[in-house]
Amino acid sequence: MKKTIIILLFSVFIANNLIAQEQTITGKIIDNTGEPLTGTSISVKGTATGTTADFEGNYKIKAKKDAILVFTFIGFQTKELKATSTTLNVTLESGELLNEIQIVGSRNSKRSIIDSPVPVDVIDIAEISSKSGASDITQVLQYAAPSFNATKQSGSDGADHIVPASLRGLGPDQTLVLINGKRRHQSSLVNIFGTRGRGNSGTDLNTIPAAAIKRIEVLRDGASAQYGSDAIAGVINIVLNDNTEGLTGSLTYGAFSTKVGGDYAKKIFDTQDGWDPELFNVEGKNRLDGKNKNFDGETTKLDLNYGVKVGENGFVNFTTELLSKEKTLRPSFDWRKGYGSAGIDGFNFMINSAIPINETTEIYAFGGRNYRDTNANAFTRGAYEDSEDGDLRGVPSLYPNGFTPQITSNITDVSVSTGIKHIMENGWDVDFNNTYGKNNFHYFIKNTNNASLKDASPTDFDAGGHSLSQNTTGVDFSKYFENSAKGINLAFGMEFRTEEFAIFSGEEASYAVYDNNGIAVTNPTTQTVATTPNGYDLAGGSQGFPGYSPDNEVQRGRTNIGIYGDAEINFTEDFLTAIALRYENYSDFGNTFNFKVASRLNLSNDLTVRASLSSGFRAPSLAQLYYNLIFTNIVGGTSLTSLLSANNSTVTKAFGINQLTEEKALNGSIGFTYKIGNFSATIDAYSISVDDRIILTDNFDASGLGIPGVEAAQFFANGVDTKTQGIDLVFTYNTSVGDGKLNLGLTGNMNKLKIDKINNGNLNEYTFFGPLSQAYLKAAAPDYKFGFNAGYTINKFSFNAHLTQFSEVELQDFQWVDSPATSLAEANALYETATDIYKKAMTVDLNISYNINSKLTLSLGGNNIFNTYATPQFDGWTDQGGFADSVQMGSDGAYFYGKLNFKL
């Protein structure tokens, strides 16, 4: 009902405000030699209306009088002109690629994407999101950037609420994220259970609303010498919207099909007597929520963007976003009735601004607040049974037939960045900036109980949470010397950063074990844990996710200072060399020094060769250093109480785990770019060696530690050395076909990660980091992923199709935990039964858009329209408890949507 009212209100609102007089504008586009620019893109600024110039450079477009027309062509400067008449001829000047601002990977404002010595993707988020039903940034990048991978998880505690993402098959925390070129803080969450990116902390990209983004630049190359820690795989720079043309927005509604696919579903789940009654959520039936549904995961999103000019060249741009998504439920067993992706209700607000003080000085500020109320299903607890092998995790008077706990969280993310840019009298550009960000993650566990409290147990708990704050103060200097060689750019600067990580405790009942008198057990030598009538111990803490106790509380910080210098030298018009050096000193582990050398050689006007070599590092996150918790791991449908011990604890030291140090990387790449006419191609090969990668170990026997109820222990350790090698490719071709414009694109990534060494010391290798965990590490990206995109625009219609081919993915399942191997012989035996193969698969996305007028565009489409699922050799041992792990295209299936883009 709420969503229906929203849709009706905005439909009425839009209908009353969007009717406007249009005029047909014609003209011809040429370069400064008079040659026509075939295929030039012409769009009405702030709308989805667009067209292209024909082979003679002629164009025709409908727009309101005085609308702003934007003319763009690769290799030429973008021009914006007001439509003051029905004839508008345009001359474009050769120069920058679509923009004249500094791009990621270079501090040279004269550098464009085409002549960069390292691979950089520029993704027009406004264009992609206007023709896509994607509700967040990770979904957009999953299919737009060749080596970016992200899939929603299930049954993974906090990772259900924040999507782990990777670049070039490395960890979520090995890619640096910038906003307008400034470092973005990470999430306070560390992934610990049943998820890709296990043991890592990454940046939550989905805190930035798509409508607030002008474009995203993805640097696919190591850049620690330029930007500091985390930039081992590359850098993602999000450039915020600077639109000043009033109000734009969109309203999207979509849902996922609950059909798994007839033959596939029957092959796995069907029995001679019909559906197995112990299987749930099959084809939308026998669902946990008691409903029969053909579609679920219903998603409603409203986003608004408003920009205004301030003075002649200043601006302020505001974005707000409302998002509501219901849970999905997919086939699973009775011990995992809630398998599916989480539900979300969220609100986003962002601001971006820049105001010139005079011709040489500008002040700027940007930031925002993101709030999400999320809800994910934990593993199901069975019906209470008072026996040695019975399920004693529930209170029979509350849940006589068992229950599925709900892990909900309130995630708040705030950030603000302010600075001043100034051009000195001697020509040096100065940028002084301070950026602050904080992520707060607060858990509330619902539909659950503390069994040791018996009938007095609450059914929802405040379980506490964690937070991470970061403040970065920096100053940067740069200058381009046009008359030295063929152009030299010098840059240097420094930054000082402080970070603080905290864990705050929940209410007592969320973490405590009680005795039969309802008093929390604090001294096991004098108190006895509450028991059943038959004398069996009852479980304590909130089921699904036990809360953080005062013993878990921590508030630790650190500081670091970084100093860098870099130079780009154009020895000739065809030969460029770039050099960067950076020194950093951390208060907790010491200092590090890194370098980067990159070069580009133009072999002809069309063909360019480029290469780079760099060292890199990633400092251990504060979460990896100080996170600790007693939590419930599910193995084969039964609970295993585990201790995740902080790196600085005596327990960790007793097991022989050393203090965490930085990860060290060596990154090399070589590639070429080729452009002729409307066709362009880039191919880049890379090799990334990372020593002392931080991993989360497997479970060690902890029964002798004397901690009540704890059976296993895990630790963060500099556990493995890896080498990742691969190839990225991007091909594009644009042309006119008939009266329309055809855009074709092919992106691809081939990637292979090899574990060179496991640094287990004197500990058993299979217990320290066994095949299950190794498979997690290797499955951060498929061996290959290719995407083919075709778009055709004619008159008011736009048609877009995207095909994505995923390679086969191999995982090891939870049999490795249920019956752990301790020797090579045992491991070889387990490989026969514990290997899950997900066959190669293809998904197809389709979108059709219609420009009703210059202010209103309607889009209909579907993602994964043929409802393709990952296809394992199913045996019920998947790590997330459902019929498939969340690999390749994820586990939600086909998504269909409608979208209304508007401008007021």
Secondary structure, DSSP 8 states (H G I E B T S, - for coil): -HHHHHHHHHHHHHHHH-----EEEEEEEEETTS-B-TT-EEEETTSS-EEE--TTSEEEEEE-TT-EEEEE-TTB--EEEE--SSB--EEE-B-SSS--S--TT---TT--STT-SS-EEEE-HHHHHHT----SHHHHHHHHSTTEEE---SS-GGGGTS--EEETT--GGGEEEEETTEE----S----SSSTTTT-----GGGS-GGGEEEEEEE-S--HHHH-TTTTSEEEEEEE----SEEEEEEEEEEEE----HHHHHHHHEETTEE-TTEESBTTBS-TTS---SEEEEEEEEEEEEEEEETTTEEEEEEEEEEEE------EEGGGTT-S--EEEEEEEEEEEEEESSSSEEEEEEEEEEEEEEEEE---B--B--STTSB-SS-TTT-TT-B--EEEEEEEEEEEEEEEEEE-TTS-EEEEEEEEEEEEEEEEEES---GGGGGG--S-EEEEEEEEEEEEEEEEEEEEETTSTT-EEEEEEEEEEEEEEEEE---HHHH--B-TTS-B---TTT----B-TTS-B---S-TTS----TTT-EEEEEEEEEEEEEEEEESSSSEEEEEEEEEEEETTTEEEEEEEEEEEEESSSSEEEEEEEEEEEE---HHHHH--EEEEEEETTEEEEEEE--TTSHHHHHTT------EEEEEEEEEEEEEETTEEEEEEEEEEEEEEEEEE---EE-GGG--TT--EEE-EEEEEEEEEEEEEEEEEEEEEETTEEEEEEEEEEEEEEEEEEE--TTS-HHHHS-HHHHHHHHTTS-SEEEEEEEEEEETTEEEEEEEEEE--EEEE-THHHHS---SHHHHHHHHHHHEEEE--EEEEEEEEEEEEETTEEEEEEEESTT---------S--TTSBSS-S-TT-SS--EEEEEEEEE-
